[in-house]
Amino acid sequence: MADKNTGNQLNYEEELGKLHIELVHLQEWVKKQQLKIVIIFEGRDASGKGGTIKRFTEPLNPRVCKVVALGMPTEKEKSQWYFQRYVHFLPAAGEIVLFDRSWYNRAGVEKVMGFCTEQEYHEFLRSCPEFERMLVRAGIILLKYWFSVSDEEQEKRFKNRIKNPVKRWKFSDMDLVSRSKWLEYSKAKDNMFAHTDTKQVPWYVVNADNKKRARLNCISHILTKIPYQKMDLKPITLPDLPMDKGYVRPPLDYQTFIPEKY
């Protein structure tokens, strides 16, 4: 992987492997210290949020590190206090929760696409900083990342999604509409930052035009923002298998095996 700024070579898989080891230490520290971690991933469509989340969670226990990616709210949820559906997914002690998009939908897609009223939008901008400060006071470590991608790079990724059947599901009708509202999304993002980029819970911007670098830089930064200690992993000794004491297992042809196509 070439560094276009310095010409140096970066071994992506090697660096990711090192970060994965650190993430395992972080996970064990979170469990031991009973920490509560929330990490929010936001950004334009095709900015690389999902890929970073996948690389973050890859070496971790899904019972400890959980991903929340909510769909459209139900009619019941629409009638609730706006933050209510998100509160349900906040971590218990010893857990890490990653939000693949979050309550900031109201400041982005809901605002631009007209899915909320102006009153609801302005109330969100007023109440969100207080809500997040409340979470911090409750002992939650809250980190917020905005993945920034240029319009040229986004278009390139959109075209790739259209051509690639494996990625086609990532491209929605909403993405088509979003392209015609690029400026509106930019204004909404800037206004969101103006109200919610607070000293207690700041936004961290990830330059995401290079996916691999964005992943490494984001994971590395997260590791610097959560104080942890490397854990001494206890040695594991596998016990010997018990000796056969006359039990006869049924023949293999009693079971139905799948065809070995590969």
C-alpha positions as CSV (number, residue, x, y, z in Angstrom):
1,M,0.0,0.0,0.0
2,A,1.7,3.2,-1.2
3,D,1.7,6.4,0.8
4,K,0.9,9.0,-1.8
5,N,2.3,11.8,0.4
6,T,5.7,10.4,1.2
7,G,6.1,7.5,-1.2
8,N,6.7,5.1,1.7
9,Q,5.3,1.6,1.7
10,L,2.8,0.6,4.3
11,N,1.9,-3.0,4.9
12,Y,-1.8,-2.7,5.6
13,E,-2.4,-6.2,6.8
14,E,0.6,-6.1,9.1
15,E,-0.4,-2.8,10.7
16,L,-4.0,-4.0,11.0
17,G,-2.8,-7.1,12.7
18,K,-0.9,-5.0,15.3
19,L,-4.0,-2.9,16.0
20,H,-6.1,-6.1,16.4
21,I,-3.8,-7.3,19.1
22,E,-4.2,-4.0,20.9
23,L,-8.0,-4.2,20.5
24,V,-8.0,-7.5,22.2
25,H,-6.1,-6.0,25.1
26,L,-8.6,-3.1,25.2
27,Q,-11.5,-5.6,25.2
28,E,-10.0,-7.5,28.2
29,W,-9.4,-4.2,30.0
30,V,-13.0,-3.1,29.4
31,K,-14.3,-6.3,30.8
32,K,-12.0,-6.2,33.8
33,Q,-12.7,-2.6,34.7
34,Q,-16.3,-2.8,33.8
35,L,-16.1,0.1,31.4
36,K,-19.0,1.3,29.2
37,I,-17.9,2.5,25.7
38,V,-20.0,4.0,22.9
39,I,-18.4,4.8,19.6
40,I,-20.5,6.6,16.9
41,F,-19.6,6.4,13.2
42,E,-21.2,9.0,11.0
43,G,-20.5,10.4,7.5
44,R,-21.8,10.5,4.0
45,D,-22.9,7.4,2.1
46,A,-20.0,5.3,0.9
47,S,-17.5,7.1,3.2
48,G,-16.2,3.8,4.7
49,K,-17.9,3.6,8.0
50,G,-19.0,0.0,7.6
51,G,-15.6,-1.2,6.5
52,T,-13.9,0.4,9.6
53,I,-16.5,-1.1,11.9
54,K,-15.9,-4.6,10.4
55,R,-12.2,-4.3,10.9
56,F,-12.7,-3.0,14.5
57,T,-14.9,-5.9,15.5
58,E,-13.1,-8.7,13.6
59,P,-10.9,-9.8,16.5
60,L,-13.4,-9.1,19.3
61,N,-16.0,-11.1,21.2
62,P,-19.4,-10.2,19.9
63,R,-20.8,-10.5,23.4
64,V,-18.5,-7.7,24.4
65,C,-18.4,-5.6,21.3
66,K,-21.8,-5.0,19.7
67,V,-22.8,-3.2,16.5
68,V,-26.0,-1.2,16.3
69,A,-27.3,-0.3,12.9
70,L,-31.0,0.6,13.2
71,G,-33.4,0.8,10.3
72,M,-36.3,3.1,9.9
73,P,-38.3,3.7,13.1
74,T,-41.6,2.0,13.6
75,E,-44.8,4.1,14.1
76,K,-44.5,3.4,17.8
77,E,-40.9,4.5,17.9
78,K,-41.8,7.7,16.0
79,S,-44.2,8.6,18.9
80,Q,-41.5,8.1,21.5
81,W,-39.0,10.6,22.9
82,Y,-36.5,10.8,20.1
83,F,-33.5,9.4,22.0
84,Q,-35.5,6.5,23.5
85,R,-34.8,3.9,20.8
86,Y,-31.1,4.5,21.1
87,V,-31.0,4.4,24.9
88,H,-32.2,0.8,24.7
89,F,-28.9,-0.2,23.0
90,L,-26.5,1.7,25.4
91,P,-23.8,-0.6,26.9
92,A,-23.9,-2.3,30.3
93,A,-20.7,-2.5,32.3
94,G,-18.0,-4.3,30.4
95,E,-19.4,-3.7,26.9
96,I,-18.5,-1.7,23.8
97,V,-21.3,-0.5,21.5
98,L,-20.6,0.8,18.0
99,F,-23.3,2.8,16.3
100,D,-23.3,2.5,12.5
101,R,-25.2,5.8,12.3
102,S,-26.9,7.0,15.4
103,W,-29.2,9.7,16.8
104,Y,-27.5,12.1,14.4
105,N,-29.9,10.8,11.7
106,R,-32.1,13.7,12.8
107,A,-29.4,16.3,12.0
108,G,-28.6,14.7,8.7
109,V,-30.9,12.6,6.6
110,E,-34.1,13.5,8.5
111,K,-33.4,17.2,8.2
112,V,-32.4,17.1,4.5
113,M,-35.1,14.7,3.4
114,G,-37.9,16.4,5.4
115,F,-38.5,13.4,7.6
116,C,-38.7,15.6,10.7
117,T,-40.3,19.0,11.4
118,E,-38.2,22.2,11.8
119,Q,-39.2,22.2,15.4
120,E,-38.0,18.6,15.9
121,Y,-34.8,19.4,14.2
122,H,-34.0,22.5,16.3
123,E,-35.0,20.7,19.5
124,F,-32.5,18.0,18.6
125,L,-29.7,20.5,18.2
126,R,-30.5,22.0,21.6
127,S,-31.0,18.7,23.5
128,C,-28.3,16.5,21.9
129,P,-25.3,18.1,23.7
130,E,-27.1,17.8,27.0
131,F,-28.0,14.2,26.3
132,E,-24.4,13.4,25.5
133,R,-23.1,15.2,28.6
134,M,-25.6,13.2,30.6
135,L,-24.2,9.9,29.2
136,V,-20.6,11.1,30.1
137,R,-21.7,11.9,33.6
138,A,-23.2,8.4,33.9
139,G,-19.7,7.0,33.2
140,I,-20.0,6.2,29.5
141,I,-16.9,6.9,27.4
142,L,-18.5,8.4,24.2
143,L,-16.5,8.9,21.0
144,K,-17.8,10.4,17.7
145,Y,-16.2,10.0,14.3
146,W,-17.2,11.7,11.1
147,F,-15.9,10.0,7.9
148,S,-15.1,12.7,5.3
149,V,-15.1,11.7,1.7
150,S,-14.8,13.9,-1.5
151,D,-17.6,14.0,-4.0
152,E,-15.2,12.5,-6.6
153,E,-14.3,9.5,-4.4
154,Q,-18.0,9.0,-3.4
155,E,-19.0,8.9,-7.0
156,K,-16.3,6.3,-7.8
157,R,-17.5,4.1,-4.9
158,F,-21.2,4.4,-6.0
159,K,-20.3,3.3,-9.5
160,N,-18.4,0.3,-8.1
161,R,-21.4,-0.6,-6.0
162,I,-23.7,-0.5,-9.0
163,K,-21.3,-2.8,-11.0
164,N,-20.5,-5.2,-8.2
165,P,-23.3,-7.6,-7.4
166,V,-21.8,-8.3,-3.9
167,K,-22.0,-4.6,-3.0
168,R,-25.2,-3.8,-4.9
169,W,-27.2,-4.1,-1.7
170,K,-25.4,-1.1,-0.2
171,F,-26.9,1.2,-2.9
172,S,-30.4,2.3,-2.0
173,D,-33.0,4.6,-3.5
174,M,-32.1,7.1,-0.8
175,D,-28.5,7.3,-2.2
176,L,-29.9,8.4,-5.5
177,V,-31.8,11.2,-3.9
178,S,-28.9,12.1,-1.7
179,R,-26.7,12.9,-4.8
180,S,-29.0,15.7,-5.8
181,K,-28.8,17.2,-2.2
182,W,-25.1,17.3,-1.8
183,L,-25.1,20.9,-0.8
184,E,-28.0,20.5,1.6
185,Y,-26.1,17.6,3.3
186,S,-23.0,19.8,3.6
187,K,-24.9,22.6,5.2
188,A,-26.6,20.2,7.6
189,K,-23.3,18.6,8.6
190,D,-21.7,22.0,9.2
191,N,-24.7,23.1,11.3
192,M,-24.6,19.9,13.2
193,F,-20.9,20.4,14.1
194,A,-21.6,23.9,15.2
195,H,-24.1,22.7,17.8
196,T,-22.7,19.3,18.8
197,D,-18.9,19.6,18.5
198,T,-18.5,20.2,22.3
199,K,-15.5,20.2,24.6
200,Q,-16.9,17.3,26.5
201,V,-17.8,15.2,23.5
202,P,-16.0,16.5,20.4
203,W,-16.3,15.2,16.8
204,Y,-13.2,13.6,15.3
205,V,-13.0,13.8,11.5
206,V,-11.5,10.9,9.5
207,N,-10.0,11.6,6.1
208,A,-11.7,8.7,4.3
209,D,-10.7,9.0,0.7
210,N,-8.3,6.2,1.2
211,K,-10.2,3.4,2.9
212,K,-7.3,1.4,4.3
213,R,-5.6,4.4,5.8
214,A,-9.0,5.6,7.2
215,R,-9.5,2.3,9.0
216,L,-6.0,2.2,10.4
217,N,-6.1,5.9,11.5
218,C,-9.5,5.6,13.1
219,I,-8.8,2.4,15.0
220,S,-5.4,3.8,16.1
221,H,-7.1,7.0,17.4
222,I,-9.7,5.1,19.3
223,L,-7.0,3.2,21.1
224,T,-5.5,6.5,22.2
225,K,-8.8,7.9,23.5
226,I,-9.6,4.9,25.9
227,P,-7.0,4.5,28.6
228,Y,-6.2,0.8,28.9
229,Q,-3.4,-1.5,30.1
230,K,-2.1,-4.6,28.3
231,M,-3.4,-7.6,30.0
232,D,-1.3,-10.7,30.9
233,L,-3.2,-13.5,29.2
234,K,-3.3,-16.6,31.3
235,P,-1.7,-19.7,29.8
236,I,-4.1,-22.3,28.6
237,T,-3.4,-26.0,28.8
238,L,-5.7,-28.3,26.9
239,P,-6.8,-31.3,28.9
240,D,-6.3,-34.8,27.5
241,L,-9.2,-36.3,25.8
242,P,-10.9,-39.0,27.9
243,M,-10.1,-42.6,27.2
244,D,-12.7,-44.7,25.3
245,K,-14.5,-46.8,27.9
246,G,-16.4,-49.1,25.6
247,Y,-18.8,-46.6,24.0
248,V,-19.4,-47.3,20.3
249,R,-20.4,-44.3,18.2
250,P,-22.9,-44.8,15.4
251,P,-21.6,-45.3,11.9
252,L,-20.9,-42.1,9.9
253,D,-23.4,-43.1,7.3
254,Y,-26.2,-42.5,9.8
255,Q,-25.5,-38.8,9.4
256,T,-26.3,-36.6,6.4
257,F,-23.2,-34.7,5.2
258,I,-23.4,-31.8,2.8
259,P,-21.9,-32.3,-0.6
260,E,-18.2,-31.4,-0.8
261,K,-18.2,-29.1,-3.8
262,Y,-14.8,-27.6,-3.0
